[in-house]
Amino acid sequence: MARDDDDPKMSPEALPVLAEPLRRAIGDRYLSYALSTIVNRALPDARDGLKPVHRRILYAMRELRLTSTGGYRKSAKISGDVMGNYHPHGDAAIYDAMARLAQDFAVRYPLVDGQGNFGNIDGDNPAASRYTEARLTAAAEALMEGLAENAVDFRANYDGTLTEPVVLPASYPNLLANGSSGIAVGMATNIPPHNLDELIAACLHLIKTPGAGDDTLLNYVLGPDFPTGGVIVEPPESMAETYRTGRGAFRLRAKWEVEDLGRGQWQAVVTEIPYQVPKSKLIEKLAEVIQTKKVPLLADVRDESTDDVRIVLEPRARTVEPDMMMGMLFRNTDLEIRFSLNMNVLIDGLTPKVCSLKEVLRAFLDHRRDVLGRRSRHRMARIDHRLEVLAGLITAFLNLDRVIDIIRYDDDPKAALMYEDWSVPHQAGIPRATDERDYRSPLAGVDPATLALVADPEAVASGVLAEEAEGAKVPHAYAGRENGLSDVQAEAILNMRLRSLRRLEEEALVKERDALMEERAALDDLLESEDLQWRAIADQLKETRKAFGARAEGGARRTTFAAAEVMDEVPLEAMIDREPITIVCSEMGWVRAMKGHIALDTELKFKDGDKGRFVFHAETTDRILVFGSNGRLYTVQASTLPGGRGMGEPLRLMVDLPNEAQIVAMMPHRPGGKLLVASSAGDGFVVPEDEVVAQTRAGKQVLNVKDGTQAVAAKRIAGDHVAVVSQNGKLLVFPVADLPEMTRGKGVRIQKYGQARGKQGTLELDGGLSDITTFDMATGLSWTMGGGKTRTQADMSDWLGARAGVGKRPPHGFPRSYTFEE
């Protein structure tokens, strides 16, 4: 067999070349994928408020006849039908979508009536689809009302074997009623649920006043109405701007109340939690803030929920103010959240757009008008068909003997009924024919093919049978007969039961004809008048309002509104019992807080290979400053430190101190104080303590260090002069005023160091900053010797110099470690 490269047709020169830049090729293909994701998965349709998967679930359940008053079917059967017929994706994703439609804590008006475990507000997942059953709700049926009346367009399913609706008729604005959320490529949507009664009221106002603005509609749509209740504390001005632009957020709080336990005792009880907050996760967060003492006013939390939410919060003392405790919990837990609104929807089923409240309601109303017109035209076609049948039946009753005669004696009664001239009266009692040959239809002897053409009403009406049926012995008068019956009428007469041949039945036909003609005239007027159309839409909305509005079961508003009180920053002293403690930190960074002020030279136990590093007195209300060798200052609340019974806990678990960084200094924060920070390269500055208190675990970068330089000192300023000693034994004294006051930076040169020839001829720093402190020149410089003894050099004038100088040898008796504390 010849190789492919031997075939001239397969040579590289003969193959077509597709010249296209890679950037454009990738861009076009990714754009196609993005558009598919936006339209077919992520964004809801503004007309019915559904994504394709939800629409297909509801339609498949309708095809299974799972009505709100009928029986349930296994969820596995439903998800299987949806996947096999309409949605060729994973059955798990389909079941999750269906389960959400059944959760009364997830959607405001559930569209699926679930039987079994469909999850709960704790965040537990639904049971497997083989264990649960479902059917449609009345709200879902209202969304699909009119599907059998050509209310919307249908399209072929993914394999072309079935059809599915492009959009549902939607009797109410489901997009805002149940909300939606989704993430597409480059865009997202997040719409909260609303109260249906308020939405319909806004729609009725918009029908009456088409030029109404968004601010006017807010007189009817007060705000979101979450299925889990809660309290919205967003200012009205902010909510108005959110609905006008289609983007914004709402502050949502839990609903709580105070229960009096007698004798001055009380407890706070949370009865409604914010939307989409799992109750189990909320309980865990509340327990965490108790353990970490972020909210010292809270002593305990209990979950006493059954079918209703009941979370009990116990204060630490009876003197605690309830509003103060709840205010701290709102700031530190998910008892208060911000629910964002991004009304990004497919406004016409294809185009994504961020819409305002008015635009979304207008899209729904325009859709309802289109549905009304299509249903009306469909009804008119049905009426016309029925009127045609009624005309034939009435003709048959008026000429009953002739009809019976034809049916009895004609070989082809249908053709005879269509050929007969019913405008010519027939005298009762006189037979139609006196000869047997006359009993036969004029079509007797006609070949079957021609007879089939004759039976076609369209061919009869066209009057061309005489020309087209060559050689057929068909009377020309039959093709042009105007007083005969149509195919539909003849078929209806032949299918009529004998019991219908009553006088009362004839009267009923006449009444039905008159009623249908009256209905048709009304429909004709409706299609020609825009005012009548909007009036009909308003009537339909009012009927929907009666079924699902505020007076219906579960239709009342659940989410309330309140003003967010301004909570002043509560000082820690007001929340924590002020007690003396002794803070101990080891060389390896294990920290603990021992009760009381013990002697700083007390013998303490540490882990094997570890020893003490920092020991100082503080109080439980203090904030502890930790300075790392990376130049960052961290803040730790003293009341959150572990007790002194054990060895403590690693400080790195409390703050984000890197493993390669060492703890340089540790001290209690003193408001109004100032710190002197310095690096090993001899640079530093003065920083106010109030500027370095960090609110997060990451701390604050204060001293910038790089290229092997490390932060080596952070001392509280307690004098008017600075004393700095280098690693090569040079002491320098200069005024504190010579150092600048900064909040962050490298600082200025404190002491100058020479350069020495290092390995391989490189120049290295000769020495570096070893220690630094501040003192009063009038009292002299003191330092600690071995054994806890202290020596003081009263006159430091010999070492006084300018900042950035080299300095001199320290006084006699200065520690050989070149530090001010042994």
N, C-alpha and C positions, 0 to 999 in steps of 0.2 A: 504494500500500500504506500502510495506517495505521501510524503510529509506535507503538512499544511503550508510550509514555507515554499514548497515547490509549486503550489497552485498559484497562478498569477492573480486570481481573484482575491487570495488571502495575503498578498504581499502588502507590506506597509504602505507602498505608494498608492495601492488601489483602495485602501480603507478610507472612509470619510474622516475628515479632520474637523473637530468641533473646537473652534477657537473662541474661548470665553475666559475673561479674567477670573482668577480663583476667588477674589474678593466678591465679585458680583455673583458668582455661582453659589458660594456659601451664603451670601446675603439673601438671595432669592429663595433658597431652600429653607433657610431659617425663618424667613418671613412667612412662608407658607405654613410652617409648623406653628409659629406664633399665632397666626390668624386662626388656625384650627383650634388651638388651645383656648383662645379667647371666646370664639363663637360657640364651640361645641362642648366646652367643659366648665370654664371658670365663671363667666359672667351670666347673670340672669337676664331674661327678656323683660323689658319694662311693661309689656302688655299683660302677661299672666304671672310674672314674678318667679318663674321657674327656670331651672337649668335643664338641659336635655335629659339627664339621668332621672330627675324627679318627674318630668313630664312623661317619660316612658314608663316609669313605675306606675303612675296613676292610670295611664291608658291601658297598660297590661292588666291591671286589677279590674278595670272596667270591662275589658274583653273577657275576663274570667267570671264576670257577673258577681263580683264581691261587693254588693251594695251595702249601704249602712244599716239596712234592716235584715239582711240575709245572713248566711253563715260565714264562718271563718275558713281560711285555707292555710296550709302550711307555708311559712315564709320561704322555705326552700323551693317550693313549687313556684311561688311568685317571682323570686329572684332568678330562678332558672328560666322561666318564660321571658322575663325581661332580657336576660342575656342572650337567649337563643333567638328571639324574634326581633329585638330592637336595639339592644345595647351590647355589642360584642366586646365587653371588657370583663374584668374579674368579678365573680359573683360576690366576693367579700366586700368590694367597694359598693356594689349595688345594694347589698343587705345593710351595710352601714348607713347608706343614704336613706333607705326605707325606714330603718330603725329611728333615725333622727326625726323623720316626719311623724313618728308615733310618740315621741317624748314630749309630754306636756310641760316639762321644764326647759325644753329647748326651742319649741315653736309655740307662738301665741295661740294659734288655732290649728291643732293637729289635723293632718290630712289622712293619716292612717290610724285606724283603731286596732291597737295591738292587744294580743292576749298572750300572757306569759311575761318573761323577764326581758324587758326592753331597756335595761339600764336604769340608773337612778341618779339623783342629784349629788350623790357622793362621788361620782366619777366612775362607777363600776360599768364594765362593758355589758352589752346585751348578751343573752344566751345564744347558743348556736342556732342557725336558722332552722334546723330540724326540730327544735324544741318549741318554737314560737309559732303563733298563727296571727293572721291579720285580715282586715277588710277595710273598705273605704269608710270615711266619715261623711257626714252631711256637708261639711265645708268642702271636701274634695269633690263631691258630686256637683256642688254649685259651680265649681271651676269648670266642669266638663258639660254643663247643661247646654244643649244645642249642638253637640257633636254629630248627632244623627240628622241634623237639619241643614247640612252644608254651611255651618257657621264659620268654618275656617278651612284653609287649604290643607290638603294632605300630600305627603310625599312618600316615595318608595323607601322601604327600610334598607338596611345596609346590603342585603343580598337581592333586593328587588322582588322578593316573593310576597311581601305584605306592604301595607301602607300605614303611616303613622301621622298624627297631626303635627303641623309645623308649630302651632301655638294653640293653647286652649282658649275657649271662649271667655272664661273668667268673669263670673258675675260680680266680683268685688276686687278691689286693688290688692291682690295678694302680695305684691312686691313689698309694700310697706306694712301690710298686716302681719306677715310672718318674717319679714326681713330676709337677708341673704348674706353670704360671705364667700369669698373665693380669691384665689391668687392665680393670675395668668402670667404671661410673659411680658414683663415691663409694666404691668398694671395690676390693680387689685380692687376689690369691692368689699364693703362692710356696711350693711344696712341694719339698723335695729328694728325690732318689731314695734308695731303701733296698734292703737285701739281701733277696731273696725268701725265702731259707731262714729268716732270722730272723723275717720277717713271718708265715710259716706256723707257725713254732714258737709265736709269740705268739698266733695264732688258735687253735691247738690248746689252749694253756693257757687261753684265754678260754672255749673250749667246755667244758673240764673244770671251770673255776672261774669262773662268770659274774660273780661279785662281785669279781674281781681289780681292783686299782687300777692307775693309770698307772705308779707306781713299780715295781710287780711286773712289769709288761710290759717295763720297761727292762732286766730281766734277760735278756730274749730279743732285743729290738730295741736293739742297742748304740748306734745312731746312724745318720746318713746314710751311704750307700755310693755314692759318686760314680763315674760311669763312667771318669773320668780319674784316679781314685785320689786321692792326696794324704794329708795327715796332719791330723786334727782335734785341735786343742789347746784346745778349750773345756772348762772344768771340768765334772765330772759333775753338780754341783749345779745349774749353770746349764742344762745340757741337760735335766735332770729337770723344771725349772720350765717350760722351753720346750715340752716335750711335754705337760705338764699343762694349760697355758693355751692352747696352739695358736699362740702368738706368741713370737718370740725370734730368736736368730741363733747361728750356729756359726762359730768361727774356723777357717779352713782354710788350711793351708800347703802349699807345694810339698815334695815329697820329694827329698832331696839326700844326697849322700855325698861323702867326700873321697877323691881318687885320689892316691896317692903317686907322684911322678915321679922320685924318687931325688935324692940329694945335697941333701936338705932342701927340695926344691921340691915343691909340691903344687898341686892345683886342685880346685875344687868342681864337681860335676856334678849338675845337676837332671834327674831321671828322670821325675818326675810333676809336673804343674802344676795349680793350682786349677781347679775346675769353672767352665766358661763364660768362661774367660780365653783369648782368642785368642793363640796362641803368637807370632805376628808382632808384635802390639801389645806383648806382654811384652818381646820382644827390643828393640823401639824404646825402651821405657821404661828398660830397663837401660842402653842406649847413652846415653840422655839423662842419667841420673844420673852416668854417667862423664864426660860432657862438661861438665856443670854442677858436677861435683865435690861433689855432695851425699853421695856415699859415697866418700870419698877412698881407702878401703882397696881398692876394686875397680879393677883396671887394664884389663881387657878382657873381652869376652863374645863367644862363638862359638856358633852354632847348628849342631850336628853331627847333627841329628835325621834319621832315615830313617823306618821304620815306627814306631819307638819314639822317645820324646822324649829328647833328650840336649842339654842346654844347658850349655856349659862356661864357668865363671867363674874368671878368673885374678886372684889377689891382686896388690897392688902390690909386696909384698915377702914373702920367705919367713917373716919374723918375725910376720906378721899372724896373729891367732888366727882359725881358721875360724868358730867360733861367733860371734865378734864381728862379722865381716864379714857373715855371713848374717843376724844379728840386725838390722843396719842395713838390709840389703836387704828384710827382712820389713817394716820400718817405712816404707820409702820407695817400694816397688814393689808390684805385684800378685802377688808371690810369696806373699803372705799376704792373704786377703780375709775379709770377714765375709759369709757367705751367710745371708740372713734367711729365717725360716720364718713364714709366715702361712697357717695351714690353714683358709682360708675356702672352703668348698665347698657345693654343693647337697646337703644331707643326705638329702633325699627326692626329688631331681630337680627341686624347685621352690623350696625355701626355702634361702637362703644363711645359713650359720652358721659361726662360727669354732669348730672342733672340737678336742678333745684327741685323743691317740693312741688311747685306748680307744674314744671315740665313732666314730672313723673305722673301726676294726676291727669294732666292733659293727654299724655300718651295712652293711659288707660281708657279715658272717655272716648277718644278717637277710635280706639279698638272696639269699644262697645257699640259705637255707632256703625262701624263696619259690620260687626256681627249682627246687629239688628237688621241692616239692609239685606244681608245674605239670607238670614232666616226668613225674612218677610218674602223675598223673592222665591225661596224654596217653598214656603207655604202657599204662595200664589200658584206655583206650578202644580202642587198637589190638589189645590182647589179646582184648578182648571181641569185636571184629569178626572176628579170626582164629578164635576159638573157635566163633563162629557158622558160619563157613565150614567149619571142620573137622567140626563136627557134621553138616552137610549132606553132606560128602564121605564121612564114615564111614557115614552112612545109605545113601548111594549104593552103597558097596562091599558093605554087608550085603544090599542089594536090587538087585544088579547086573542081573539079568535083567529085572526090572520097569523099571529106568531105561532099559535098552537098548530095551525094547519100546515105552516111551513116546516116546523120542526117534525111534524108527524109524517109528512108525505115526501119531502125533498130529500134527494140523495146527499146533497151538500147544503144543509140548512144555514150554515154560516154565510156562505156566498149568497144564498138566496135572500137572507136578511139584509145583507149589504146592497143587493141589487134592487130590492123591492122599493117602489115609490110610495113612501108613507104619507105623502101629501094628498093622495087620492083617497077619499073616504071609502070604506067598504061596508056594505049593508050586512047587518047581522043576520044569520040564518041562511045566507045564500052561499053555496059552496064556491070555492075559487075556480074550479074547473069541472067540466062535465065529461071530459074524456081522459082516459088514463095517461095519455101522452102529455096532457097539460099539467099533470101532477109533477112532472119532472121539471127541474130548474132549467132556465134558458142556458145554463152552463153545462148541461148534460152532454156528454160526448167530447168535451174539451180535454185535451191531454193534460196530465198532472202538472207538467212544468208551467204551462200557461195558466193553469188554475192557481198555482202558487203565486204567480205574478198578480193575478186578479185579487187574491186574498190580501195583498200588500196594500194597506190604506194609502201610503204615499204614492204608489203607482196609480191607484184609482183616482186620487185627487189630481194627479198630473195630467190625466186624460190622454196619455200617449200609448195606452195598451193597443189600440186598434192599429197603430202604425208599427209597433215593435213586434207584435205577435203575428208574424207572417204565416198565412195558411191556417190560422186558428179561426174557428167559427165562433167568434165572440161578438155579440151584438155591439155595434158602435155606441149605442145609447147607454150601455153599462159603464163605459169609460168616462162619460161625461155626466153621470147621474149625480144630482145635487141633493136629492131628497132621500137618499139611502142612509143606512147606518154605517158608522165607521167600524174598523176592525175591533177597536176597544169596546164599542157599544155592543156589537154582535156577540163578542166573547162573554161580556157580562150577562147578556140575556140568556145565553146558552148555559151559563153556570148558575143561573138563578134557581133556587129551590122551589118546589111546588108549594110548600107552605107559605111562601111569600106572595102567592096569588090571592091576596085578600084586599078588600077595600081599604082597611086600615093601613096596610103597607103602602098603598098608593098615596094615601094622605101623608104618611110619614116621609115618603120620597119628596113630595112637593114642599113640605116644611123644611126638609134638609136642604133642598135646592135653594129656597128663598134665604135661608140662614147663611149658606155658603156664598151666595151672591152678595149679601149684605157685608159679610166678612171680607170678601174680595174687594169690594168698593172701599172699605175702610183701609185695607192694606195698600190699595192704589193711592189713596189720599196720603197715607203715611209716607210712602216712598217719594211723593212729590213735594212734601212739606218738611223743611228742616226743623221748624218749631215742633211739629208733631213728633218727630223722631226724638228730639231731646226730652219732650214730655214723656214719651214712652220709656226712655232710658231712666229718667228720674223715678218713674213708677216702679221699674224693676229694681232700682237701688233701694227704694223704700221697702219693698218686699224682702230684699236681702237683709235690710236693717232690722226688720221684725224677727227674722230667723236667727241672726247672729249678733245683733246689736247689744246695747247696754242692758236692755230688759230681758234678754235671753240668758239662759244658764251659762255662767262663766264669761259673759260678755262685758261685765263691769270693769272699769279701769282698776288695775292692780298696782301700778307704780304711782306714787304720790310725789308731790313737790314740796320743797322747803328751801329756806334761805340758808346758805352756808355761813354759820357764825364764824367770826374772826377769832381764832384761838391764839392768844399771846404765847410767846415762847416761855415755857415753864422752866424755871431754874432747877437744876438737879437737887439743890438743897431742899426743895419743897417736895421732892418725890422719893428721896432716899434718906433713910435714917442715918444721921451723921454719927459715925463711930470711928475711933482711932484704929489704925491698922499699921502693920509693918510689912513693907513690900520687900521681897527677897528675889533676886534674879541671879542665877548661876552663870558660870563661864560658858556653859553650853546653851544658855538661853531658856532654861526652865524657870518659870516665874510662879510665885504664889503670894497670897496676902494673909498674914498672920494677924489674929485679933489682938488689939491693944498695941501700945508702944513698948516693945521689949527693948532691952539694951542692945545697941548695935554691935557689940562685941560678943554677943551670946553665941555659944557653940551650936551650930546648926548641922543637920544631916543633908547630904547630897548623894546623888547617884555615884556609883563607882566610876572613877576617872574624872569626876566633876568637882568643882569647888565654887565657893561664893564669889560674886563679882560686884553686885550692887545691893546694898541694904540701906533703907532709909524709911523714915516715918512719913505717914500720909493719913488721909481720911477717906472714908468710903465715897464721899462726894467729889473727890479730886479726879482730875483727868491727868493721866500719866503720859509724859512726853518721852518717846524713844527715838534716839538719833542713831541712824545706821551709818556704816562706813561708805555707803553709796551716796551719802549726802541728803537722804530723805528723812523727814521727821514724821513719825507715826504717833497716833493718839489712841490710848486705851483707857476705857472707863474703869476706875479702880473698883467699883462695885461688881464688875463682871469678872474679876480675877478669881481663880480657884482658891479654895481655902488652904490653910497652912497645915492640915493634918498629914497630907502626903508630900510628895516631892513637887507638886505643881503640874503645870502643863507647858508645852513648848510655846514660847511667845510667837513663833512663826505661824502657829495655827490661828492666831488672833489677828495678825496683820500680814500683809504681803511682803515680808522681808525676804529677799533672795537668799539662797543657801550660801552663796559666796560672800555675802555681806555680813559684817560683824556688828554687834551692838557696841556703840561707842559711848553713849551716855544714856542715862535714865533718871528722870526726876519728875516730881509733881509740877503741874502747871500752876503758875502764879499770874493771874490777870494783871496786866500793866507792867510786867517784868520784861527784861531784855536779856538776850543770849548772845554770847560771843562764840561764833563758829569758825573753825579753822581747818585747813587741809594739811596733809603731810608735806606739801610743797611750800608751806609758809604763807599761804594766802588765806584771807578771812575778812569778816565784817561783823557788824552788830545787826541783829534782827529782833524786832518786837515779838514777844511770845504770843500775843493775840493773833499775829499773822500766820503762825505756823501750826495752829490747832487744826488737825485734819478731821473731816467728817466721814471719810471712807477708809477702808482697809488699805488702800494703795498709798495713803499718806500724802505728803507734800514734798516736792523737790525744793530744797532750800539752797544747799551749797553744790555748785556744779563742779564735778570732778571728772577727769578723764586722763588717758595716757598713763595708767598705772598709779595715778594719784588717788589717795583715799582721804576721807574725812576722819580726823583723829580727835577732835575735841568739840564739845558744846558745853560752855560754862555760863552759869548765870552771873551777870555783872553785879559785883558787890564791892565796888570801890571806884577810885578816880584814875587809876593807872593799870596798865597791862604789864604783866611779867611773862616773857616767853623764853623757853630754854630749848636749845637745839640738841640733836642727837650727838653732835660732836662737842657738847659741853660748853656752849656759849649762852650767856644770859643777857637779855636785853629788856629794858624798862622804858616805857613811853606812855604818854597820856591816852586815856580811853577816847578822848575827843578827837584824836587823830584818825580813828577808824570811822568809815562811813556807816550810816544806818541804811540797810537795804532789806528787801523781802526775799530776794533770790539773786544768785549770781556767783561769780568766781571770787569776788572780793578784791582787796588790794594786798600788796606785799606787806607782810608783818615783819618778817626777818629775812635777811639775806644770807645765802649759803654759797660757798665756793664750789668749784668744779674740780674733780679729780680724774686722773687717767685710769679708766677701768680696763676690763679685759678686752683684748684685741684692739687696744688703742682708742676705744670709744670714751667720750667725755661723760661722766656721771656726776650726779649731785653729791657733793661732799657733805653728808649729814642730811638734815631735814628737821621739821618741827617735831619735838618730842612731847612737850606739854606746854600748857598756857593757862593763866589764871588772872584774876583782877584783885587789887588790894588798894587800901588807902595809904597814900604816901606818908601821911602824918603818923600812922601807927606802925608802919614797916611791913615787910614781907615775912610770912610764916610758912613753914613747911613741916611735914610730918616725917619723923624718923622711925626707924625700926623700934618695935615694942610700944608703939602708940605715943612716943614722946614728941613734943612739938618744939621747934626752935624758931626764933624770930630775929630777923636782921632789921634793926630799927632804921638805920641810915642806908638808903638805897641810891643815894646821889651818884655814887661811883658807876652805877650801871645804867643811869639815866641817859637816854640818847634819842635819836630821831627814829621814827618808824622806818622799817626796812633796813635798819642797820645790822651789823654783825653781832655786836655784843661782846661781853668779856666773860672770863672764867667766873663761875658762881662763887659765892662766899664760902668761907671755910665751914665744913660740916654739911654742905649741901649733899643730898643723896647721890650716890654714884649711878643710880638708874636714870638720873636727870629728869625726875618727875617731882611734882610738889606734894605728892602723897605716896609713901612707900606701900 
